[in-house]
Amino acid sequence: MIFNLIRTTALYRLKAETSKTYGGYAWWIVEPLLELSVYYLLFKIILNRGGDDYISFLFCGILTWKWLAQVIKVSSNAIVANKGLVLNFSTKKIVYPLIDITVYTIRFLVIFMPTVLVIGVIYKSTNLLYLFPSLVSELILISGVGIFLSSIVPFLPDMIKLIPVGLRVLFYPSGIIFDVNTLSPSIKSWVLLNPIVGMVGNFRFAAMGKGQFNWHNFLLVIFIGTVFALLGLRILNNNDKKYGKMGF
């Protein structure tokens, strides 16, 4: 029943979202293309950085990051944003972040999969099967973090203002717009502590066939996501009735 509720609501939201603009589904691809254009102009054209394959490198990074950032930002506020439903219905609160996660995952896959397949053909990549573990690891990570944040934001509403700032700060040292291998060894060793760097690198390995798949990072990302998910589920279950009595 919960699965059907999540699926039906997510599909309805996707349809409603696209009907609000003239561009409809086209905006799903136009938005990351505009962002790619800005960084390409800055780093490749103006600063002459990035190399010959910078467009593919950048597009893989931006799409992977946008999936992470959008899911975390929206799902973290899921319970508060649906306070009318939370206050009047006894639905399990886990449903609300899962709907957001489903919506933005569908959006991501609709854009990402065709794009990566095209990049894979261009680079004659034989590693496209590695997309599956890459997708699984990121989905577990962003779901876990999103569920955890959604469970605590009702108690700490000011976090809604801090989460976008934190994501923007995290964006720059995550290897989205630059190759971490171009950094000095001392700086690179610190940057590699960020698990998002290896996660994005795994997507680029699958699409572009460069480097190698980082299985250590794959397991680490899954572990982190699982821990956050279990913590979030525990908080949600322990406070299920309390959310319905909060004024937000």
Order of alpha helices (4+ residues) and beta strands (2+ residues): alpha-alpha-alpha-alpha-alpha-alpha-alpha-alpha-alpha-alpha-alpha-alpha
